[in-house]
Amino acid sequence: MRLLQSLTRGLEALDFLAASREPARLTDVAEALGVDKSNASHLMKTLVAAGYATQDSTRRYQPTDKITRHATIGHSLIDIIAVKEAWRPILERFVAETGECAHMAVLVGSRVWYIDKIDSSLPLKVDHPIGALAPLHCTALGKAFLAFGDAQVDGPFPSFTPRTLTTRRALDDEIARTRARGYSIDNEEFAPGIRCVARPIYDNQGRMIAAVGVSGPSVRVTDERLAELGHIVTTVSIPASQKGPLHEHQPD
């Protein structure tokens, strides 16, 4: 839980910097986040070190183009925090019903950014660290954005395994199949021995805001099991009282 709180603070700080019209003082950041100056200083140093913010000669902070890339998804980072919190119980259900790792990601530029995960309790499991970035063309979460969101990706398409789709035609065909089945698949395309499924989450305006999915080792995730995981991911429902402005399916 401490890691999730840290991520939430980081997202809030990114959102504050992106919305600020002028470089922000450390005091401004602390007041906006409701933390003391010591914690705010540590947080801003982390963002500067990661390349998300810069500090000028007056010791004020401003965002870099990395934050600008977040804006391309069309949602504020506060929206992203809300979807993460609302859907965490669903990730827990995914793990309970499948025994595999469950994860959530948002779109950042031309990659997906992992914002939450729950590990499998099994000895052999998949590890997608929170905060990691991954390509769109060879991950289930990324393909979900290509199939159901507004994401686009231009070639070339780097090969990560012998199964990676590296041509426009192959990727377009897979995106068409993804739309038809209602969920996306990573068939050992990003890492050998790992198979994944994912589905979209929409806001109340019908825009895709995030993707959630399940990953497991191919020794357990056979073709038949892959289809079962796809069914689970697309049918597990979030209680209406918890949805708020979020939708499991694109509103009509």
N, C-alpha and C positions, 0 to 999 in steps of 0.2 A: 504493500500500500504506500510506503514511503516513496518508492520509485514513481508511482502514479501521481502522487502529490507534487513531486519535483517536475514531472512532465507537464502537469497542469500549470504550475507556476511559469514554466518556460513558455508555454503557449500563450498565457496571459501577457507575459512581457513582450513577446513578439507582436501580439495584437496591439498592444499599447504603442509600441514604437511605430508600427505600420500606420496607425491612425493619427499619430502626432504630426502636426504641421511644422513644428520647429524641433530642433534638437532638444532632447529631454535631460533635465538635471536628475541626479541620483535621487534627490528628494522627491521629484515628480514621480519617478518609478516606484519608490517605496510607498508613497501615498496611494497611487493607483492600484497597487497590488495588495495593500494592507499589510505590509511587512515592515520590519525595522530597516534602517539604512545598512546595517551590517549584512543582512540577508540579501537585500537588494544589490549591494556591491558585489557579493559573491555571484549572484545570478548574472549580473551584467558582465562581469569578467568572463564567465562561462560563455555567454553569447558572443563576446568579442573574440575569444579564443577559437570558437567554432565558426567564425566568419559571418555571423548573423547581424552583428552590430559593430560600429566603430565609435571611438571616443576622440573628440576633437581637442584642440588646444585649450578650450575653456572647460574641459572635463565633462562635456555634455555628450549624450549618446544619440545616435541616429541609425536607422536601419541600412543594411546593405542590399544588393540586388537579390540575395538569397530570400529575403522576406518578400520582395516583389514577386518572386516565383510562387510564393504561397497564395498571392492574390489571384493568380490565374485560375484557381479552382472555383472562384465565385462565391466563396463562403468565408466569413470571418473565422478567426481562430477560436473565438468564444463559441461559435456554432460547432466547431470540431470537438471542443471539450464537452459540449452538451451531448453530442452523438456518442462519444466515447463512454460517458457515464450511463446513458440510457441503454446502451447495447452490451455493457459488460455482463449483465445477467444472462444474456443470450450466449455470449462466449462461454460462460460457465456451463450452460446447458449443452453446447456443442461438445465440450470436453467430456461431460458426464455421459452423453449418449454415444459418442464415437470412440472415446479413449485416446483421441489424438489431440495434437496442439491446435488451438484456435487463435486467430489473430485478426486485427483490424488495421486498415491503412487508408490514408487519404492521398489525393493527387498533389504532387509538388512538381510543377513544370512537366517534364517528360518522364518522371519516375513516381513510384509509390513510396510513401513514407509510413513505416510501421508505427502506430501510435498506441497500440495495446496488444497484449497477448496473454494467454493462459497456457501453461505447459501441460503436457501429458504426464501422467504419473508412471508411465512405462519406462523401463531402462533405455530402450532404443527410441529416441524421439527427435523431432525436428526443432532446430533453434533459429528463430527469426528475432533478433534483438530489437527491443523498442528503440526507435530512433534510426533504425537502419533504412537505407534507400535501396530500391531494386528497380530493374527495368520493367517496362510495360509489356514488351512483346513476348516475354518468356515466363511470366509469372501469372498465376490464376488471378491474383488481386489486380494486376496490371491489365490483363485482358478484360476483366469486368469493366474497368473504366473505358477501354476501347470499344466494348460492345454495347454498353448501356449508358455511358456518359458522353461527355463532349471531348474526351481526350483524343489526341492524334499523335502519331509517331511517324517520323520520316526515317527512311533507311540511311545508311546501311544498318542491318540488324545483326549485332554481334552474336557469335555462336559461343554458348557456354557449355553445351554438351552435344553429343551427336544427335540429340533429338530436338535441339533448338530450331524453331522456324526462322529461316534466314532470308526468305524472299517475300516480297509484297503479296504475291498471289497466294502463297501458302498461309500467310497471316490473315489476309482478307477472307479466305475460305474458312479458317478456324473461327474468326469473329462471327461469320454467318452461322456456323454451327452452334456457337455459344448463344447467340440470340434465340435460336430455335429451341435449345434445350433449357434455357433459363438460368444457366450457371456456367462459369468458366472453369477450365481445367489447365493445370500445369502437369504435363506427363513427362516428368524428369527432364524438363527443358531448361531449367535454371541451375539445378544441381543434380548430379547423378544419384539415383536411389531415392528421390523425394517426389511424391505426387501430391497435388493439392487441388481443391475445389474452392470457388468463391462466388459470391453473389453481391448485388448492389444494394445500397440503402439510399433512399431519396428524401428530399425535403418536401414541404407542402406545396412547392411550386413545380414539382416534378423534376427537379435537378438532382443528379446523383451527387451525394456528399461524401460517401465513404463506401468501402467494400469490406466484407467480412468473409472469413474462410476457414478451412480446416486443412491441415497438412499432416502427412504421415509417411513413414518409410515404405518403399515399394514392396518390400517383403510382406507387409501386412495389407497394403492398399492395392489389391488386385483389381483387374478390370471391373469385376462384379462389385467389389467393395467401393471402388471409385464412384460408381453409379449410386450406390447406397448413400455415400457421403453427400453427393450432390442433392439427393432427395431430402436428406436431413437438413442440410443448410438452407434449402429453399422452402421448407415447410415449418420449421420451428418458428413460432410466432412470439412477438413481444406483446405484453399486455397493453391494451388500449390506454390505460391510465398512465403508462410510462412513455408512450410514443411522443407526446408533445407535438412539435412540428415535423416529426419524422415519419416516413412511410417505408414499409417493406417492399411495396410494389409502386410503380410509377402511377401517380394519380391520373384519372381519366380527364 
